[in-house]
Amino acid sequence: MDHQHKSKLDDALKSLEECSVLLADISASCCMPKRSEKMESAISELKSIISVAKRTKGDPESVHRCIEGVGQFGGNVGVLYATCCTPVREPLYQKIYTELNKAHTALWQALGHGH
């Protein structure tokens, strides 16, 4: 893997790790115990994506798994976002989506696709 593609994987990982920090902030401030199961599931899902991203050396199959994971995680975060009871956390959810978009773009670029 060349340096440019490695750099894109690093960019994706940085964005995914930022999502982890943001999700932890959301989780810590959540006041609804019913949501904790969904929140824990999302946290676990993100950890799994980050783990795959850390291990990949640009192997296309692994990168594609990360891309798929980002999409699935985004959908699950959407459920949490849509059912959140306070607008205070809205900026955190929006930042997660911004970082997910950055990660998604960087992952495709690591495969040699994109703008």
BAZA-464019 format. One record per residue: residue number from 1; residue in three letters; chain; x, y, z of N, C-alpha, C in turn. Coordinates in pm, whole numbers, padded with zeros to 5 digits, m for minus. Each point is the difference from the previous one (the first is absolute). Example, Ala and Ser with C-alpha at 12.3 -4.5 7.8 and 13.67 -1.06 7.14 Angstrom:
<sites>
{nr 1; rest ALA; kette A; n_u 01319; n_v m00569; n_w 00780; ca_u m00089; ca_v 00119; ca_w 00000; c_u 00090; c_v 00120; c_w 00000}
{nr 2; rest SER; kette A; n_u m00035; n_v 00105; n_w m00072; ca_u 00082; ca_v 00119; ca_w 00006; c_u m00077; c_v 00109; c_w 00073}
</sites>
This chain:
<sites>
{nr 1; rest MET; kette A; n_u 00084; n_v m00116; n_w 00000; ca_u m00084; ca_v 00116; ca_w 00000; c_u 00089; c_v 00123; c_w 00000}
{nr 2; rest ASP; kette A; n_u m00035; n_v 00096; n_w m00085; ca_u 00082; ca_v 00120; ca_w m00005; c_u m00035; c_v 00096; c_w 00114}
{nr 3; rest HIS; kette A; n_u 00084; n_v 00100; n_w 00015; ca_u m00014; ca_v 00095; ca_w 00111; c_u m00133; c_v 00074; c_w m00003}
{nr 4; rest GLN; kette A; n_u m00046; n_v 00038; n_w m00120; ca_u m00125; ca_v 00074; ca_w m00011; c_u m00118; c_v m00082; c_w 00051}
{nr 5; rest HIS; kette A; n_u m00004; n_v m00128; n_w m00038; ca_u m00110; ca_v m00085; ca_w 00043; c_u 00008; c_v m00028; c_w 00151}
{nr 6; rest LYS; kette A; n_u 00121; n_v m00016; n_w 00051; ca_u 00020; ca_v m00018; ca_w 00145; c_u m00048; c_v 00124; c_w 00075}
{nr 7; rest SER; kette A; n_u 00030; n_v 00116; n_w m00055; ca_u m00042; ca_v 00126; ca_w 00061; c_u m00152; c_v 00009; c_w 00006}
{nr 8; rest LYS; kette A; n_u m00067; n_v m00047; n_w m00103; ca_u m00147; ca_v 00002; ca_w m00002; c_u m00058; c_v m00094; c_w 00105}
{nr 9; rest LEU; kette A; n_u 00063; n_v m00115; n_w 00019; ca_u m00044; ca_v m00092; ca_w 00107; c_u 00017; c_v 00066; c_w 00136}
{nr 10; rest ASP; kette A; n_u 00111; n_v 00071; n_w 00017; ca_u 00024; ca_v 00072; ca_w 00126; c_u m00106; c_v 00108; c_w 00022}
{nr 11; rest ASP; kette A; n_u m00036; n_v 00070; n_w m00108; ca_u m00104; ca_v 00103; ca_w 00009; c_u m00134; c_v m00062; c_w 00042}
{nr 12; rest ALA; kette A; n_u m00032; n_v m00114; n_w m00061; ca_u m00125; ca_v m00068; ca_w 00034; c_u 00000; c_v m00043; c_w 00147}
{nr 13; rest LEU; kette A; n_u 00110; n_v m00054; n_w 00044; ca_u 00011; ca_v m00045; ca_w 00139; c_u m00015; c_v 00117; c_w 00096}
{nr 14; rest LYS; kette A; n_u 00062; n_v 00111; n_w m00032; ca_u m00011; ca_v 00120; ca_w 00084; c_u m00147; c_v 00044; c_w 00011}
{nr 15; rest SER; kette A; n_u m00072; n_v 00000; n_w m00109; ca_u m00142; ca_v 00038; ca_w 00002; c_u m00084; c_v m00099; c_w 00079}
{nr 16; rest LEU; kette A; n_u 00029; n_v m00129; n_w m00016; ca_u m00074; ca_v m00102; ca_w 00075; c_u 00027; c_v 00012; c_w 00150}
{nr 17; rest GLU; kette A; n_u 00123; n_v 00029; n_w 00036; ca_u 00032; ca_v 00018; ca_w 00142; c_u m00068; c_v 00125; c_w 00057}
{nr 18; rest GLU; kette A; n_u m00014; n_v 00103; n_w m00081; ca_u m00074; ca_v 00120; ca_w 00043; c_u m00147; c_v m00035; c_w 00022}
{nr 19; rest CYS; kette A; n_u m00055; n_v m00085; n_w m00086; ca_u m00138; ca_v m00046; ca_w 00020; c_u m00014; c_v m00072; c_w 00133}
{nr 20; rest SER; kette A; n_u 00100; n_v m00077; n_w 00035; ca_u m00002; ca_v m00073; ca_w 00127; c_u m00006; c_v 00096; c_w 00118}
{nr 21; rest VAL; kette A; n_u 00078; n_v 00107; n_w m00005; ca_u 00000; ca_v 00100; ca_w 00107; c_u m00137; c_v 00068; c_w 00008}
{nr 22; rest LEU; kette A; n_u m00054; n_v 00038; n_w m00115; ca_u m00130; ca_v 00066; ca_w m00004; c_u m00111; c_v m00091; c_w 00052}
{nr 23; rest LEU; kette A; n_u 00004; n_v m00127; n_w m00041; ca_u m00102; ca_v m00094; ca_w 00045; c_u 00009; c_v m00023; c_w 00151}
{nr 24; rest ALA; kette A; n_u 00121; n_v m00003; n_w 00052; ca_u 00018; ca_v m00015; ca_w 00145; c_u m00060; c_v 00121; c_w 00072}
{nr 25; rest ASP; kette A; n_u 00018; n_v 00120; n_w m00056; ca_u m00060; ca_v 00120; ca_w 00060; c_u m00153; c_v m00009; c_w m00001}
{nr 26; rest ILE; kette A; n_u m00055; n_v m00046; n_w m00110; ca_u m00145; ca_v m00015; ca_w m00009; c_u m00048; c_v m00102; c_w 00102}
{nr 27; rest SER; kette A; n_u 00068; n_v m00112; n_w 00006; ca_u m00039; ca_v m00107; ca_w 00092; c_u 00005; c_v 00046; c_w 00145}
{nr 28; rest ALA; kette A; n_u 00105; n_v 00072; n_w 00035; ca_u 00016; ca_v 00046; ca_w 00138; c_u m00108; c_v 00097; c_w 00042}
{nr 29; rest SER; kette A; n_u m00059; n_v 00071; n_w m00095; ca_u m00102; ca_v 00098; ca_w 00034; c_u m00143; c_v m00048; c_w m00024}
{nr 30; rest CYS; kette A; n_u m00015; n_v m00124; n_w m00043; ca_u m00133; ca_v m00053; ca_w m00028; c_u m00075; c_v m00028; c_w 00130}
{nr 31; rest CYS; kette A; n_u m00125; n_v 00044; n_w 00004; ca_u m00079; ca_v m00014; ca_w 00122; c_u m00103; c_v m00112; c_w m00009}
{nr 32; rest MET; kette A; n_u 00002; n_v m00077; n_w m00108; ca_u m00101; ca_v m00104; ca_w m00020; c_u 00062; c_v m00138; c_w 00006}
{nr 33; rest PRO; kette A; n_u m00019; n_v m00072; n_w 00110; ca_u 00058; ca_v m00135; ca_w 00012; c_u m00041; c_v m00094; c_w m00113}
{nr 34; rest LYS; kette A; n_u m00119; n_v 00017; n_w m00057; ca_u m00045; ca_v m00088; ca_w m00109; c_u 00093; c_v 00008; c_w m00121}
{nr 35; rest ARG; kette A; n_u 00060; n_v 00116; n_w m00017; ca_u 00087; ca_v 00019; ca_w m00115; c_u 00139; c_v m00060; c_w 00020}
{nr 36; rest SER; kette A; n_u 00032; n_v m00033; n_w 00123; ca_u 00137; ca_v m00045; ca_w 00028; c_u 00037; c_v m00124; c_w m00080}
{nr 37; rest GLU; kette A; n_u m00094; n_v m00091; n_w m00023; ca_u 00030; ca_v m00120; ca_w m00077; c_u 00036; c_v 00037; c_w m00145}
{nr 38; rest LYS; kette A; n_u m00076; n_v 00090; n_w m00060; ca_u 00030; ca_v 00044; ca_w m00136; c_u 00131; c_v 00078; c_w m00004}
{nr 39; rest MET; kette A; n_u 00022; n_v 00080; n_w 00103; ca_u 00122; ca_v 00079; ca_w 00007; c_u 00121; c_v m00092; c_w 00013}
{nr 40; rest GLU; kette A; n_u m00008; n_v m00099; n_w 00089; ca_u 00110; ca_v m00095; ca_w 00018; c_u 00026; c_v m00079; c_w m00128}
{nr 41; rest SER; kette A; n_u m00107; n_v m00033; n_w m00070; ca_u 00015; ca_v m00071; ca_w m00126; c_u 00073; c_v 00086; c_w m00102}
{nr 42; rest ALA; kette A; n_u m00035; n_v 00129; n_w m00006; ca_u 00066; ca_v 00092; ca_w m00093; c_u 00148; c_v 00016; c_w 00037}
{nr 43; rest ILE; kette A; n_u 00029; n_v 00012; n_w 00128; ca_u 00139; ca_v 00013; ca_w 00046; c_u 00080; c_v m00124; c_w m00039}
{nr 44; rest SER; kette A; n_u m00057; n_v m00117; n_w 00020; ca_u 00066; ca_v m00125; ca_w m00035; c_u 00021; c_v m00011; c_w m00151}
{nr 45; rest GLU; kette A; n_u m00101; n_v 00039; n_w m00075; ca_u 00009; ca_v m00003; ca_w m00146; c_u 00114; c_v 00090; c_w m00049}
{nr 46; rest LEU; kette A; n_u 00009; n_v 00119; n_w 00056; ca_u 00105; ca_v 00093; ca_w m00040; c_u 00138; c_v m00054; c_w 00038}
{nr 47; rest LYS; kette A; n_u 00012; n_v m00059; n_w 00117; ca_u 00128; ca_v m00060; ca_w 00041; c_u 00044; c_v m00107; c_w m00099}
{nr 48; rest SER; kette A; n_u m00095; n_v m00077; n_w m00049; ca_u 00030; ca_v m00105; ca_w m00097; c_u 00051; c_v 00059; c_w m00131}
{nr 49; rest ILE; kette A; n_u m00065; n_v 00107; n_w m00046; ca_u 00043; ca_v 00066; ca_w m00124; c_u 00141; c_v 00056; c_w 00018}
{nr 50; rest ILE; kette A; n_u 00024; n_v 00064; n_w 00112; ca_u 00133; ca_v 00056; ca_w 00028; c_u 00106; c_v m00110; c_w 00005}
{nr 51; rest SER; kette A; n_u m00036; n_v m00112; n_w 00059; ca_u 00094; ca_v m00112; ca_w 00009; c_u 00039; c_v m00050; c_w m00139}
{nr 52; rest VAL; kette A; n_u m00098; n_v m00015; n_w m00087; ca_u 00028; ca_v m00043; ca_w m00137; c_u 00086; c_v 00104; c_w m00071}
{nr 53; rest ALA; kette A; n_u m00033; n_v 00128; n_w 00019; ca_u 00075; ca_v 00108; ca_w m00065; c_u 00145; c_v 00002; c_w 00047}
{nr 54; rest LYS; kette A; n_u 00023; n_v m00029; n_w 00128; ca_u 00137; ca_v m00002; ca_w 00053; c_u 00082; c_v m00115; c_w m00057}
{nr 55; rest ARG; kette A; n_u m00066; n_v m00112; n_w m00024; ca_u 00072; ca_v m00119; ca_w m00047; c_u 00024; c_v m00003; c_w m00151}
{nr 56; rest THR; kette A; n_u m00084; n_v 00071; n_w m00074; ca_u 00012; ca_v m00007; ca_w m00145; c_u 00129; c_v 00067; c_w m00046}
{nr 57; rest LYS; kette A; n_u 00060; n_v m00059; n_w m00096; ca_u 00120; ca_v 00057; ca_w m00063; c_u m00036; c_v 00043; c_w m00142}
{nr 58; rest GLY; kette A; n_u m00125; n_v 00031; n_w m00019; ca_u m00046; ca_v 00038; ca_w m00133; c_u m00062; c_v m00114; c_w m00076}
{nr 59; rest ASP; kette A; n_u m00013; n_v m00115; n_w 00067; ca_u m00066; ca_v m00114; ca_w m00061; c_u m00141; c_v 00042; c_w m00042}
{nr 60; rest PRO; kette A; n_u m00032; n_v m00005; n_w m00128; ca_u m00130; ca_v 00047; ca_w m00047; c_u m00119; c_v m00061; c_w 00073}
{nr 61; rest GLU; kette A; n_u 00008; n_v m00128; n_w 00032; ca_u m00111; ca_v m00065; ca_w 00070; c_u m00023; c_v 00063; c_w 00138}
{nr 62; rest SER; kette A; n_u 00106; n_v 00026; n_w 00072; ca_u m00011; ca_v 00063; ca_w 00132; c_u m00053; c_v 00143; c_w m00011}
{nr 63; rest VAL; kette A; n_u 00050; n_v 00071; n_w m00099; ca_u m00045; ca_v 00139; ca_w m00018; c_u m00149; c_v 00001; c_w m00035}
{nr 64; rest HIS; kette A; n_u m00042; n_v m00093; n_w m00086; ca_u m00142; ca_v m00010; ca_w m00033; c_u m00085; c_v m00034; c_w 00123}
{nr 65; rest ARG; kette A; n_u 00052; n_v m00084; n_w 00088; ca_u m00072; ca_v m00031; ca_w 00125; c_u m00016; c_v 00127; c_w 00084}
{nr 66; rest CYS; kette A; n_u 00103; n_v 00082; n_w 00004; ca_u m00008; ca_v 00127; ca_w 00074; c_u m00104; c_v 00092; c_w m00064}
{nr 67; rest ILE; kette A; n_u 00001; n_v 00007; n_w m00132; ca_u m00097; ca_v 00085; ca_w m00070; c_u m00142; c_v m00045; c_w 00031}
{nr 68; rest GLU; kette A; n_u m00024; n_v m00130; n_w m00006; ca_u m00132; ca_v m00054; ca_w 00034; c_u m00034; c_v 00030; c_w 00145}
{nr 69; rest GLY; kette A; n_u 00097; n_v m00016; n_w 00088; ca_u m00022; ca_v 00027; ca_w 00142; c_u m00036; c_v 00144; c_w 00026}
{nr 70; rest VAL; kette A; n_u 00065; n_v 00092; n_w m00070; ca_u m00030; ca_v 00142; ca_w 00016; c_u m00146; c_v 00026; c_w m00037}
{nr 71; rest GLY; kette A; n_u m00045; n_v m00058; n_w m00109; ca_u m00139; ca_v 00018; ca_w m00043; c_u m00099; c_v m00055; c_w 00101}
{nr 72; rest GLN; kette A; n_u 00026; n_v m00121; n_w 00048; ca_u m00090; ca_v m00061; ca_w 00099; c_u 00001; c_v 00079; c_w 00131}
{nr 73; rest PHE; kette A; n_u 00117; n_v 00041; n_w 00043; ca_u 00012; ca_v 00078; ca_w 00122; c_u m00075; c_v 00133; c_w m00014}
{nr 74; rest GLY; kette A; n_u 00012; n_v 00063; n_w m00115; ca_u m00072; ca_v 00125; ca_w m00024; c_u m00150; c_v m00017; c_w 00014}
{nr 75; rest GLY; kette A; n_u m00052; n_v m00111; n_w m00049; ca_u m00143; ca_v m00028; ca_w 00014; c_u m00039; c_v m00020; c_w 00146}
{nr 76; rest ASN; kette A; n_u 00083; n_v m00070; n_w 00074; ca_u m00030; ca_v m00024; ca_w 00142; c_u 00010; c_v 00128; c_w 00081}
{nr 77; rest VAL; kette A; n_u 00094; n_v 00085; n_w m00034; ca_u 00011; ca_v 00130; ca_w 00068; c_u m00123; c_v 00084; c_w m00034}
{nr 78; rest GLY; kette A; n_u m00050; n_v m00015; n_w m00121; ca_u m00120; ca_v 00073; ca_w m00041; c_u m00119; c_v m00033; c_w 00088}
{nr 79; rest VAL; kette A; n_u m00014; n_v m00125; n_w 00038; ca_u m00109; ca_v m00041; ca_w 00089; c_u 00016; c_v 00069; c_w 00135}
{nr 80; rest LEU; kette A; n_u 00122; n_v 00002; n_w 00052; ca_u 00025; ca_v 00067; ca_w 00128; c_u m00027; c_v 00151; c_w m00012}
{nr 81; rest TYR; kette A; n_u 00045; n_v 00057; n_w m00108; ca_u m00015; ca_v 00144; ca_w m00023; c_u m00148; c_v 00037; c_w m00009}
{nr 82; rest ALA; kette A; n_u m00074; n_v m00076; n_w m00079; ca_u m00142; ca_v 00031; ca_w m00023; c_u m00084; c_v m00015; c_w 00127}
{nr 83; rest THR; kette A; n_u 00048; n_v m00080; n_w 00093; ca_u m00077; ca_v m00024; ca_w 00123; c_u 00059; c_v 00071; c_w 00121}
{nr 84; rest CYS; kette A; n_u 00096; n_v 00087; n_w m00023; ca_u 00062; ca_v 00074; ca_w 00110; c_u m00100; c_v 00103; c_w 00053}
{nr 85; rest CYS; kette A; n_u m00004; n_v 00014; n_w 00130; ca_u m00102; ca_v 00084; ca_w 00063; c_u 00044; c_v 00144; c_w 00025}
{nr 86; rest THR; kette A; n_u 00121; n_v 00035; n_w m00036; ca_u 00046; ca_v 00136; ca_w 00027; c_u 00082; c_v 00055; c_w m00116}
{nr 87; rest PRO; kette A; n_u m00022; n_v 00124; n_w m00036; ca_u 00078; ca_v 00060; ca_w m00109; c_u 00146; c_v 00030; c_w 00039}
{nr 88; rest VAL; kette A; n_u 00033; n_v m00014; n_w 00127; ca_u 00136; ca_v 00028; ca_w 00046; c_u 00101; c_v m00094; c_w m00067}
{nr 89; rest ARG; kette A; n_u m00041; n_v m00123; n_w m00024; ca_u 00091; ca_v m00097; ca_w m00060; c_u 00000; c_v 00003; c_w m00153}
{nr 90; rest GLU; kette A; n_u m00089; n_v 00078; n_w m00058; ca_u m00010; ca_v 00006; ca_w m00145; c_u 00133; c_v 00036; c_w m00067}
{nr 91; rest PRO; kette A; n_u 00074; n_v 00099; n_w 00048; ca_u 00130; ca_v 00031; ca_w m00063; c_u 00098; c_v m00118; c_w 00005}
{nr 92; rest LEU; kette A; n_u m00008; n_v m00081; n_w 00106; ca_u 00089; ca_v m00117; ca_w 00009; c_u m00034; c_v m00102; c_w m00108}
{nr 93; rest TYR; kette A; n_u m00131; n_v m00025; n_w m00019; ca_u m00041; ca_v m00091; ca_w m00106; c_u 00042; c_v 00053; c_w m00136}
{nr 94; rest GLN; kette A; n_u m00016; n_v 00129; n_w m00022; ca_u 00039; ca_v 00059; ca_w m00129; c_u 00150; c_v m00015; c_w m00023}
{nr 95; rest LYS; kette A; n_u 00079; n_v 00016; n_w 00105; ca_u 00145; ca_v m00017; ca_w m00013; c_u 00035; c_v m00145; c_w m00033}
{nr 96; rest ILE; kette A; n_u m00075; n_v m00094; n_w 00059; ca_u 00023; ca_v m00141; ca_w m00033; c_u m00021; c_v m00022; c_w m00149}
{nr 97; rest TYR; kette A; n_u m00109; n_v 00055; n_w m00053; ca_u m00026; ca_v m00019; ca_w m00143; c_u 00105; c_v 00067; c_w m00087}
{nr 98; rest THR; kette A; n_u 00051; n_v 00114; n_w 00041; ca_u 00107; ca_v 00065; ca_w m00074; c_u 00124; c_v m00088; c_w m00001}
{nr 99; rest GLU; kette A; n_u 00036; n_v m00056; n_w 00115; ca_u 00118; ca_v m00087; ca_w 00009; c_u m00021; c_v m00131; c_w m00076}
{nr 100; rest LEU; kette A; n_u m00122; n_v m00054; n_w 00004; ca_u m00028; ca_v m00123; ca_w m00077; c_u 00017; c_v 00025; c_w m00149}
{nr 101; rest ASN; kette A; n_u m00045; n_v 00117; n_w m00045; ca_u 00016; ca_v 00034; ca_w m00141; c_u 00147; c_v 00011; c_w m00036}
{nr 102; rest LYS; kette A; n_u 00079; n_v 00062; n_w 00087; ca_u 00145; ca_v 00009; ca_w m00024; c_u 00062; c_v m00140; c_w m00006}
{nr 103; rest ALA; kette A; n_u m00039; n_v m00086; n_w 00093; ca_u 00055; ca_v m00136; ca_w 00003; c_u m00039; c_v m00077; c_w m00126}
{nr 104; rest HIS; kette A; n_u m00126; n_v 00011; n_w m00038; ca_u m00049; ca_v m00070; ca_w m00119; c_u 00076; c_v 00044; c_w m00125}
{nr 105; rest THR; kette A; n_u 00015; n_v 00130; n_w m00014; ca_u 00073; ca_v 00055; ca_w m00115; c_u 00146; c_v m00047; c_w 00000}
{nr 106; rest ALA; kette A; n_u 00064; n_v 00008; n_w 00115; ca_u 00142; ca_v m00040; ca_w 00010; c_u 00017; c_v m00149; c_w m00028}
{nr 107; rest LEU; kette A; n_u m00092; n_v m00083; n_w 00044; ca_u 00009; ca_v m00143; ca_w m00027; c_u m00008; c_v m00029; c_w m00149}
{nr 108; rest TRP; kette A; n_u m00093; n_v 00066; n_w m00068; ca_u m00007; ca_v m00018; ca_w m00145; c_u 00126; c_v 00050; c_w m00068}
{nr 109; rest GLN; kette A; n_u 00054; n_v 00111; n_w 00049; ca_u 00123; ca_v 00053; ca_w m00058; c_u 00117; c_v m00095; c_w 00023}
{nr 110; rest ALA; kette A; n_u m00001; n_v m00068; n_w 00114; ca_u 00106; ca_v m00098; ca_w 00027; c_u m00002; c_v m00114; c_w m00101}
{nr 111; rest LEU; kette A; n_u m00118; n_v m00023; n_w m00055; ca_u m00012; ca_v m00103; ca_w m00104; c_u 00029; c_v 00055; c_w m00140}
{nr 112; rest GLY; kette A; n_u 00028; n_v 00131; n_w m00006; ca_u 00031; ca_v 00062; ca_w m00128; c_u m00120; c_v 00061; c_w m00070}
{nr 113; rest HIS; kette A; n_u m00112; n_v 00014; n_w 00071; ca_u m00121; ca_v 00059; ca_w m00057; c_u m00026; c_v 00135; c_w 00064}
{nr 114; rest GLY; kette A; n_u m00078; n_v 00079; n_w m00066; ca_u m00043; ca_v 00126; ca_w 00060; c_u 00063; c_v 00120; c_w m00066}
{nr 115; rest HIS; kette A; n_u m00026; n_v 00111; n_w 00061; ca_u 00043; ca_v 00130; ca_w m00056; c_u 00118; c_v 00054; c_w 00074}
</sites>
